[in-house]
Amino acid sequence: MGKSLREKIKELPIERQNKIEKRAQELIALELTRQKLRLEKLKLRKVRIINQKKVIILRKVNDNVLF
């Protein structure tokens, strides 16, 4: 069986290993930020839908009061 990625990285010079680790941490941080933004976007979308439903209800009530 072939070597794992971790094993291959351990064979590299320490400077290269450090560079790879630093980049991996940057990518992880970016992905976490992306996930947080996606969740926030979903929350905002839900709030907007709820607000739109409230406006529709208020318009119906208002229409009924006027007529």
CNS distance restraints for C-alpha pairs under 8 A (distance, minus, plus):
assign (resid   3 and name CA) (resid   7 and name CA) 5.99 0.50 0.50
assign (resid   3 and name CA) (resid   8 and name CA) 6.54 0.50 0.50
assign (resid   4 and name CA) (resid   8 and name CA) 6.35 0.50 0.50
assign (resid   5 and name CA) (resid   9 and name CA) 6.13 0.50 0.50
assign (resid   6 and name CA) (resid  10 and name CA) 6.20 0.50 0.50
assign (resid   7 and name CA) (resid  11 and name CA) 6.60 0.50 0.50
assign (resid   8 and name CA) (resid  12 and name CA) 6.99 0.50 0.50
assign (resid   9 and name CA) (resid  17 and name CA) 6.28 0.50 0.50
assign (resid  10 and name CA) (resid  17 and name CA) 7.09 0.50 0.50
assign (resid  12 and name CA) (resid  16 and name CA) 6.30 0.50 0.50
assign (resid  12 and name CA) (resid  17 and name CA) 6.28 0.50 0.50
assign (resid  13 and name CA) (resid  17 and name CA) 6.33 0.50 0.50
assign (resid  14 and name CA) (resid  18 and name CA) 6.11 0.50 0.50
assign (resid  15 and name CA) (resid  19 and name CA) 6.25 0.50 0.50
assign (resid  16 and name CA) (resid  20 and name CA) 6.14 0.50 0.50
assign (resid  17 and name CA) (resid  21 and name CA) 6.14 0.50 0.50
assign (resid  18 and name CA) (resid  22 and name CA) 6.07 0.50 0.50
assign (resid  19 and name CA) (resid  23 and name CA) 6.22 0.50 0.50
assign (resid  20 and name CA) (resid  24 and name CA) 6.10 0.50 0.50
assign (resid  21 and name CA) (resid  25 and name CA) 6.24 0.50 0.50
assign (resid  22 and name CA) (resid  26 and name CA) 6.34 0.50 0.50
assign (resid  23 and name CA) (resid  27 and name CA) 6.20 0.50 0.50
assign (resid  24 and name CA) (resid  28 and name CA) 6.17 0.50 0.50
assign (resid  25 and name CA) (resid  29 and name CA) 6.16 0.50 0.50
assign (resid  26 and name CA) (resid  30 and name CA) 6.20 0.50 0.50
assign (resid  27 and name CA) (resid  31 and name CA) 6.16 0.50 0.50
assign (resid  28 and name CA) (resid  32 and name CA) 6.21 0.50 0.50
assign (resid  29 and name CA) (resid  33 and name CA) 6.21 0.50 0.50
assign (resid  30 and name CA) (resid  34 and name CA) 6.14 0.50 0.50
assign (resid  31 and name CA) (resid  35 and name CA) 6.16 0.50 0.50
assign (resid  32 and name CA) (resid  36 and name CA) 6.21 0.50 0.50
assign (resid  33 and name CA) (resid  37 and name CA) 6.18 0.50 0.50
assign (resid  34 and name CA) (resid  38 and name CA) 6.14 0.50 0.50
assign (resid  35 and name CA) (resid  39 and name CA) 6.24 0.50 0.50
assign (resid  36 and name CA) (resid  40 and name CA) 6.17 0.50 0.50
assign (resid  37 and name CA) (resid  41 and name CA) 6.07 0.50 0.50
assign (resid  38 and name CA) (resid  42 and name CA) 6.29 0.50 0.50
assign (resid  39 and name CA) (resid  43 and name CA) 6.27 0.50 0.50
assign (resid  40 and name CA) (resid  44 and name CA) 6.20 0.50 0.50
assign (resid  41 and name CA) (resid  45 and name CA) 6.13 0.50 0.50
assign (resid  42 and name CA) (resid  46 and name CA) 6.24 0.50 0.50
assign (resid  43 and name CA) (resid  47 and name CA) 6.29 0.50 0.50
assign (resid  44 and name CA) (resid  48 and name CA) 6.11 0.50 0.50
assign (resid  45 and name CA) (resid  49 and name CA) 6.20 0.50 0.50
assign (resid  46 and name CA) (resid  50 and name CA) 6.20 0.50 0.50
assign (resid  47 and name CA) (resid  51 and name CA) 6.07 0.50 0.50
assign (resid  48 and name CA) (resid  52 and name CA) 6.08 0.50 0.50
assign (resid  49 and name CA) (resid  53 and name CA) 6.24 0.50 0.50
assign (resid  50 and name CA) (resid  54 and name CA) 6.29 0.50 0.50
assign (resid  51 and name CA) (resid  55 and name CA) 6.24 0.50 0.50
assign (resid  52 and name CA) (resid  56 and name CA) 6.28 0.50 0.50
assign (resid  53 and name CA) (resid  57 and name CA) 6.27 0.50 0.50
assign (resid  54 and name CA) (resid  58 and name CA) 6.09 0.50 0.50
assign (resid  55 and name CA) (resid  59 and name CA) 6.07 0.50 0.50
assign (resid  56 and name CA) (resid  60 and name CA) 6.26 0.50 0.50
assign (resid  57 and name CA) (resid  61 and name CA) 6.21 0.50 0.50
assign (resid  58 and name CA) (resid  62 and name CA) 5.94 0.50 0.50
assign (resid  59 and name CA) (resid  63 and name CA) 5.96 0.50 0.50
assign (resid  60 and name CA) (resid  64 and name CA) 6.18 0.50 0.50
assign (resid  61 and name CA) (resid  65 and name CA) 6.23 0.50 0.50
assign (resid  62 and name CA) (resid  66 and name CA) 6.24 0.50 0.50
assign (resid  63 and name CA) (resid  67 and name CA) 6.32 0.50 0.50
